[in-house]
Amino acid sequence: MITQIRNYSWPGNVRELENMMERSVLLSMGTLITSLVLPKDKRKASIEIEADRQKTMEENERDHILATLFKCDWKVFGEGGAAELLDINVSTLNSRMKKLGINKKHYFKNSGENKND
């Protein structure tokens, strides 16, 4: 409960704290306040919405393929290549990359790196 109080941003400052404590006293069933009902913190609301959003299967697949490509320095086929690490056929990986818009030139054009295909 103390952690809740500390983590809340208190946009209404002391007045909001007083109101919350009065409300908690009125709503408690006994002589001890066991829970607090804090309003949603508006500053954290947009962060929570983004954190609660589930990625689509396509977004997850794209992220997974990209992470694998970066891990193997964009080597698509052969020993230690992305297709081997993902345990899929090279042609399947190439078609998935095309469908998901994954292109090596796109990812390195702004990074200042000169990677050769």
C-alpha beads as a LAMMPS data file, in Angstrom:
LAMMPS data file: protein, C-alpha beads

117 atoms
116 bonds

1 atom types
1 bond types

-500.0 500.0 xlo xhi
-500.0 500.0 ylo yhi
-500.0 500.0 zlo zhi

Masses

1 110.0

Atoms # bond

1 1 1 0.000 0.000 0.000
2 1 1 2.862 2.397 0.802
3 1 1 4.393 1.607 -2.597
4 1 1 1.110 2.571 -4.285
5 1 1 1.112 5.919 -2.493
6 1 1 4.745 6.604 -3.369
7 1 1 4.392 5.616 -7.027
8 1 1 1.319 7.756 -7.670
9 1 1 2.173 11.164 -9.190
10 1 1 -0.346 13.146 -7.074
11 1 1 -1.365 15.712 -9.696
12 1 1 -3.788 17.284 -7.179
13 1 1 -1.024 17.466 -4.575
14 1 1 -1.996 17.532 -0.857
15 1 1 -5.696 18.119 -1.490
16 1 1 -5.912 14.962 -3.568
17 1 1 -4.063 13.002 -0.880
18 1 1 -6.498 14.272 1.804
19 1 1 -9.515 13.324 -0.322
20 1 1 -8.111 9.869 -1.029
21 1 1 -7.460 9.231 2.676
22 1 1 -10.975 10.434 3.657
23 1 1 -12.520 8.223 0.974
24 1 1 -10.451 5.247 2.164
25 1 1 -11.588 5.770 5.779
26 1 1 -15.226 5.945 4.714
27 1 1 -14.972 2.838 2.518
28 1 1 -13.009 0.664 4.951
29 1 1 -14.954 -2.135 6.631
30 1 1 -13.063 -2.073 9.931
31 1 1 -10.694 0.063 11.921
32 1 1 -7.786 -0.585 9.557
33 1 1 -7.460 0.660 5.977
34 1 1 -6.406 -2.400 3.997
35 1 1 -6.659 -1.083 0.433
36 1 1 -6.557 2.172 -1.481
37 1 1 -8.459 3.085 -4.585
38 1 1 -6.234 5.476 -6.499
39 1 1 -7.462 7.165 -9.655
40 1 1 -5.667 6.336 -12.884
41 1 1 -2.413 8.263 -13.179
42 1 1 -2.913 10.247 -16.386
43 1 1 0.826 10.578 -17.000
44 1 1 1.265 6.807 -16.924
45 1 1 -1.924 6.033 -18.863
46 1 1 -0.401 6.396 -22.332
47 1 1 2.589 4.258 -21.338
48 1 1 0.278 1.563 -19.951
49 1 1 -1.832 1.560 -23.113
50 1 1 1.261 0.945 -25.243
51 1 1 2.599 -1.683 -22.843
52 1 1 -0.759 -3.492 -22.762
53 1 1 -1.055 -3.594 -26.561
54 1 1 -0.391 -7.040 -27.960
55 1 1 1.732 -7.341 -31.067
56 1 1 0.208 -9.054 -34.049
57 1 1 1.600 -12.364 -35.269
58 1 1 3.073 -10.537 -38.245
59 1 1 4.803 -7.969 -35.994
60 1 1 6.210 -10.752 -33.826
61 1 1 7.399 -12.692 -36.860
62 1 1 9.033 -9.576 -38.319
63 1 1 10.802 -8.774 -35.035
64 1 1 11.980 -12.377 -34.682
65 1 1 13.374 -12.538 -38.216
66 1 1 15.080 -9.144 -37.825
67 1 1 16.660 -10.146 -34.512
68 1 1 17.965 -13.336 -36.115
69 1 1 19.316 -11.471 -39.144
70 1 1 21.144 -8.979 -36.942
71 1 1 22.489 -11.846 -34.827
72 1 1 24.057 -13.510 -37.865
73 1 1 25.133 -10.206 -39.500
74 1 1 22.469 -10.523 -42.209
75 1 1 23.780 -13.849 -43.493
76 1 1 20.610 -15.411 -44.867
77 1 1 21.789 -18.868 -45.950
78 1 1 24.616 -21.293 -45.290
79 1 1 26.187 -22.412 -42.049
80 1 1 25.277 -20.013 -39.250
81 1 1 22.841 -18.146 -41.490
82 1 1 19.398 -16.930 -40.470
83 1 1 17.572 -19.737 -42.285
84 1 1 19.583 -22.332 -40.369
85 1 1 19.039 -20.566 -37.031
86 1 1 15.311 -20.266 -37.699
87 1 1 15.206 -23.873 -38.947
88 1 1 13.383 -22.955 -42.160
89 1 1 14.127 -23.285 -45.867
90 1 1 16.066 -20.374 -47.413
91 1 1 13.347 -19.767 -50.021
92 1 1 10.732 -19.639 -47.243
93 1 1 12.804 -17.097 -45.323
94 1 1 13.308 -14.990 -48.453
95 1 1 9.577 -14.971 -49.207
96 1 1 8.731 -14.063 -45.578
97 1 1 11.290 -11.243 -45.671
98 1 1 9.781 -9.942 -48.907
99 1 1 6.228 -10.125 -47.522
100 1 1 7.246 -8.364 -44.278
101 1 1 9.246 -5.682 -46.083
102 1 1 12.568 -6.726 -44.600
103 1 1 15.365 -5.440 -46.808
104 1 1 19.004 -5.159 -45.764
105 1 1 19.522 -1.911 -47.696
106 1 1 16.586 -0.318 -45.894
107 1 1 18.041 -1.095 -42.458
108 1 1 21.536 0.119 -43.217
109 1 1 20.946 3.138 -45.477
110 1 1 20.772 5.599 -42.537
111 1 1 23.264 3.906 -40.246
112 1 1 26.396 4.960 -42.149
113 1 1 27.455 1.339 -42.553
114 1 1 28.441 0.092 -45.974
115 1 1 27.245 -3.477 -45.996
116 1 1 27.513 -5.416 -49.218
117 1 1 24.763 -7.786 -50.290

Bonds

1 1 1 2
2 1 2 3
3 1 3 4
4 1 4 5
5 1 5 6
6 1 6 7
7 1 7 8
8 1 8 9
9 1 9 10
10 1 10 11
11 1 11 12
12 1 12 13
13 1 13 14
14 1 14 15
15 1 15 16
16 1 16 17
17 1 17 18
18 1 18 19
19 1 19 20
20 1 20 21
21 1 21 22
22 1 22 23
23 1 23 24
24 1 24 25
25 1 25 26
26 1 26 27
27 1 27 28
28 1 28 29
29 1 29 30
30 1 30 31
31 1 31 32
32 1 32 33
33 1 33 34
34 1 34 35
35 1 35 36
36 1 36 37
37 1 37 38
38 1 38 39
39 1 39 40
40 1 40 41
41 1 41 42
42 1 42 43
43 1 43 44
44 1 44 45
45 1 45 46
46 1 46 47
47 1 47 48
48 1 48 49
49 1 49 50
50 1 50 51
51 1 51 52
52 1 52 53
53 1 53 54
54 1 54 55
55 1 55 56
56 1 56 57
57 1 57 58
58 1 58 59
59 1 59 60
60 1 60 61
61 1 61 62
62 1 62 63
63 1 63 64
64 1 64 65
65 1 65 66
66 1 66 67
67 1 67 68
68 1 68 69
69 1 69 70
70 1 70 71
71 1 71 72
72 1 72 73
73 1 73 74
74 1 74 75
75 1 75 76
76 1 76 77
77 1 77 78
78 1 78 79
79 1 79 80
80 1 80 81
81 1 81 82
82 1 82 83
83 1 83 84
84 1 84 85
85 1 85 86
86 1 86 87
87 1 87 88
88 1 88 89
89 1 89 90
90 1 90 91
91 1 91 92
92 1 92 93
93 1 93 94
94 1 94 95
95 1 95 96
96 1 96 97
97 1 97 98
98 1 98 99
99 1 99 100
100 1 100 101
101 1 101 102
102 1 102 103
103 1 103 104
104 1 104 105
105 1 105 106
106 1 106 107
107 1 107 108
108 1 108 109
109 1 109 110
110 1 110 111
111 1 111 112
112 1 112 113
113 1 113 114
114 1 114 115
115 1 115 116
116 1 116 117
